[in-house]
Protein backbone atom coordinates (compact mmCIF):
# COMPACT_ATOMS: atom_id res chain seq x y z
CA UNK A 1 0.00 0.00 0.00
CA UNK A 2 2.84 2.36 0.81
CA UNK A 3 4.52 1.83 -2.56
CA UNK A 4 1.27 2.61 -4.40
CA UNK A 5 0.86 5.76 -2.36
CA UNK A 6 4.46 6.74 -2.96
CA UNK A 7 4.06 6.12 -6.71
CA UNK A 8 0.85 8.20 -6.80
CA UNK A 9 2.47 11.06 -4.90
CA UNK A 10 5.52 10.85 -7.14
CA UNK A 11 3.34 10.96 -10.27
CA UNK A 12 1.39 13.97 -8.97
CA UNK A 13 4.57 15.82 -8.05
CA UNK A 14 6.13 15.03 -11.42
CA UNK A 15 3.07 16.41 -13.24
CA UNK A 16 3.08 19.50 -11.01
CA UNK A 17 6.75 20.17 -11.75
CA UNK A 18 6.19 19.69 -15.50
CA UNK A 19 3.21 22.08 -15.41
CA UNK A 20 5.28 24.66 -13.54
CA UNK A 21 8.07 24.37 -16.11
CA UNK A 22 5.65 24.81 -19.01
CA UNK A 23 4.04 27.80 -17.29
CA UNK A 24 7.43 29.33 -16.56
CA UNK A 25 8.52 28.89 -20.16
CA UNK A 26 5.30 30.52 -21.36
CA UNK A 27 5.85 33.51 -19.09
CA UNK A 28 9.46 33.88 -20.23
CA UNK A 29 8.42 33.62 -23.90
CA UNK A 30 5.66 36.20 -23.55
CA UNK A 31 7.50 38.70 -21.34
CA UNK A 32 9.01 40.83 -24.16
CA UNK A 33 5.64 41.12 -25.90
CA UNK A 34 3.91 42.06 -22.64
CA UNK A 35 6.52 44.72 -21.89
CA UNK A 36 6.18 46.16 -25.39
CA UNK A 37 2.39 46.27 -25.08
CA UNK A 38 2.62 47.92 -21.66
CA UNK A 39 4.89 50.64 -23.03
CA UNK A 40 2.63 51.18 -26.04
CA UNK A 41 -0.43 51.39 -23.78
CA UNK A 42 1.16 53.89 -21.41
CA UNK A 43 2.33 56.07 -24.28
CA UNK A 44 -1.09 55.98 -25.93
CA UNK A 45 -2.85 56.64 -22.63
CA UNK A 46 -0.65 59.66 -21.93
CA UNK A 47 -1.06 61.08 -25.42
CA UNK A 48 -4.83 60.69 -25.45
CA UNK A 49 -5.22 62.44 -22.10
CA UNK A 50 -2.76 65.20 -22.99
CA UNK A 51 -4.53 65.88 -26.29
CA UNK A 52 -7.95 65.78 -24.62
CA UNK A 53 -6.86 68.30 -22.00
CA UNK A 54 -5.30 70.49 -24.68
CA UNK A 55 -8.60 70.43 -26.59
CA UNK A 56 -10.54 71.41 -23.47
CA UNK A 57 -8.14 74.30 -22.80
CA UNK A 58 -8.58 75.42 -26.40
CA UNK A 59 -12.36 75.28 -26.02
CA UNK A 60 -12.18 77.37 -22.85
CA UNK A 61 -10.28 80.11 -24.65
CA UNK A 62 -12.44 79.89 -27.78
CA UNK A 63 -15.59 80.17 -25.67
CA UNK A 64 -14.08 83.24 -24.00
CA UNK A 65 -13.71 84.82 -27.42
CA UNK A 66 -17.26 83.82 -28.31
CA UNK A 67 -18.64 85.33 -25.08
CA UNK A 68 -16.85 88.61 -25.76
CA UNK A 69 -18.19 88.97 -29.30
CA UNK A 70 -21.67 87.46 -28.76
CA UNK A 71 -23.35 90.74 -27.90
CA UNK A 72 -22.18 92.43 -31.06
CA UNK A 73 -20.48 95.18 -29.09
CA UNK A 74 -16.79 95.83 -29.20
CA UNK A 75 -15.29 94.32 -26.04
CA UNK A 76 -13.77 96.78 -23.62
CA UNK A 77 -10.39 96.22 -21.98
CA UNK A 78 -12.21 95.47 -18.72
CA UNK A 79 -14.23 92.75 -20.46
CA UNK A 80 -11.03 91.30 -21.89
CA UNK A 81 -9.40 91.31 -18.48
CA UNK A 82 -12.39 89.78 -16.69
CA UNK A 83 -12.93 86.95 -19.15
CA UNK A 84 -9.19 86.35 -19.31
CA UNK A 85 -9.01 85.99 -15.54
CA UNK A 86 -12.02 83.69 -15.50
CA UNK A 87 -10.58 81.53 -18.31
CA UNK A 88 -7.20 81.34 -16.59
CA UNK A 89 -8.57 79.36 -13.64
CA UNK A 90 -9.68 76.25 -15.60
CA UNK A 91 -6.64 76.60 -17.84
CA UNK A 92 -4.31 76.41 -14.86
CA UNK A 93 -6.29 73.52 -13.36
CA UNK A 94 -6.06 71.55 -16.61
CA UNK A 95 -2.49 72.49 -17.52
CA UNK A 96 -0.89 70.67 -14.59
CA UNK A 97 -2.41 67.24 -15.35
CA UNK A 98 -1.69 67.78 -19.04
CA UNK A 99 1.98 68.43 -18.30
CA UNK A 100 2.09 65.32 -16.10
CA UNK A 101 0.68 63.16 -18.90
CA UNK A 102 3.15 64.66 -21.37
CA UNK A 103 6.05 63.89 -19.03
CA UNK A 104 4.90 60.28 -18.58
CA UNK A 105 4.73 59.88 -22.36
CA UNK A 106 8.20 61.37 -22.74
CA UNK A 107 9.54 59.03 -20.07
CA UNK A 108 8.16 56.05 -22.01
CA UNK A 109 9.78 57.31 -25.22
CA UNK A 110 13.12 58.47 -23.82
CA UNK A 111 13.76 56.10 -20.90
CA UNK A 112 11.56 53.01 -21.18
CA UNK A 113 13.69 50.96 -18.77
CA UNK A 114 13.41 53.65 -16.11
CA UNK A 115 9.66 53.76 -16.64
CA UNK A 116 9.43 49.98 -16.27
CA UNK A 117 11.48 50.04 -13.07
CA UNK A 118 9.27 52.75 -11.59
CA UNK A 119 6.15 50.92 -12.73
CA UNK A 120 7.35 47.68 -11.10
CA UNK A 121 8.22 49.55 -7.91
CA UNK A 122 4.72 51.05 -7.81
CA UNK A 123 3.23 47.56 -8.11
CA UNK A 124 5.29 46.30 -5.19
CA UNK A 125 4.22 49.12 -2.84
C-alpha positions in Angstrom: 0.0 0.0 0.0 2.8 2.4 0.8 4.5 1.8 -2.6 1.3 2.6 -4.4 0.9 5.8 -2.4 4.5 6.7 -3.0 4.1 6.1 -6.7 0.9 8.2 -6.8 2.5 11.1 -4.9 5.5 10.9 -7.1 3.3 11.0 -10.3 1.4 14.0 -9.0 4.6 15.8 -8.0 6.1 15.0 -11.4 3.1 16.4 -13.2 3.1 19.5 -11.0 6.8 20.2 -11.8 6.2 19.7 -15.5 3.2 22.1 -15.4 5.3 24.7 -13.5 8.1 24.4 -16.1 5.6 24.8 -19.0 4.0 27.8 -17.3 7.4 29.3 -16.6 8.5 28.9 -20.2 5.3 30.5 -21.4 5.9 33.5 -19.1 9.5 33.9 -20.2 8.4 33.6 -23.9 5.7 36.2 -23.6 7.5 38.7 -21.3 9.0 40.8 -24.2 5.6 41.1 -25.9 3.9 42.1 -22.6 6.5 44.7 -21.9 6.2 46.2 -25.4 2.4 46.3 -25.1 2.6 47.9 -21.7 4.9 50.6 -23.0 2.6 51.2 -26.0 -0.4 51.4 -23.8 1.2 53.9 -21.4 2.3 56.1 -24.3 -1.1 56.0 -25.9 -2.9 56.6 -22.6 -0.6 59.7 -21.9 -1.1 61.1 -25.4 -4.8 60.7 -25.4 -5.2 62.4 -22.1 -2.8 65.2 -23.0 -4.5 65.9 -26.3 -8.0 65.8 -24.6 -6.9 68.3 -22.0 -5.3 70.5 -24.7 -8.6 70.4 -26.6 -10.5 71.4 -23.5 -8.1 74.3 -22.8 -8.6 75.4 -26.4 -12.4 75.3 -26.0 -12.2 77.4 -22.8 -10.3 80.1 -24.6 -12.4 79.9 -27.8 -15.6 80.2 -25.7 -14.1 83.2 -24.0 -13.7 84.8 -27.4 -17.3 83.8 -28.3 -18.6 85.3 -25.1 -16.8 88.6 -25.8 -18.2 89.0 -29.3 -21.7 87.5 -28.8 -23.3 90.7 -27.9 -22.2 92.4 -31.1 -20.5 95.2 -29.1 -16.8 95.8 -29.2 -15.3 94.3 -26.0 -13.8 96.8 -23.6 -10.4 96.2 -22.0 -12.2 95.5 -18.7 -14.2 92.8 -20.5 -11.0 91.3 -21.9 -9.4 91.3 -18.5 -12.4 89.8 -16.7 -12.9 87.0 -19.1 -9.2 86.4 -19.3 -9.0 86.0 -15.5 -12.0 83.7 -15.5 -10.6 81.5 -18.3 -7.2 81.3 -16.6 -8.6 79.4 -13.6 -9.7 76.2 -15.6 -6.6 76.6 -17.8 -4.3 76.4 -14.9 -6.3 73.5 -13.4 -6.1 71.6 -16.6 -2.5 72.5 -17.5 -0.9 70.7 -14.6 -2.4 67.2 -15.3 -1.7 67.8 -19.0 2.0 68.4 -18.3 2.1 65.3 -16.1 0.7 63.2 -18.9 3.2 64.7 -21.4 6.0 63.9 -19.0 4.9 60.3 -18.6 4.7 59.9 -22.4 8.2 61.4 -22.7 9.5 59.0 -20.1 8.2 56.1 -22.0 9.8 57.3 -25.2 13.1 58.5 -23.8 13.8 56.1 -20.9 11.6 53.0 -21.2 13.7 51.0 -18.8 13.4 53.6 -16.1 9.7 53.8 -16.6 9.4 50.0 -16.3 11.5 50.0 -13.1 9.3 52.8 -11.6 6.2 50.9 -12.7 7.3 47.7 -11.1 8.2 49.6 -7.9 4.7 51.1 -7.8 3.2 47.6 -8.1 5.3 46.3 -5.2 4.2 49.1 -2.8 
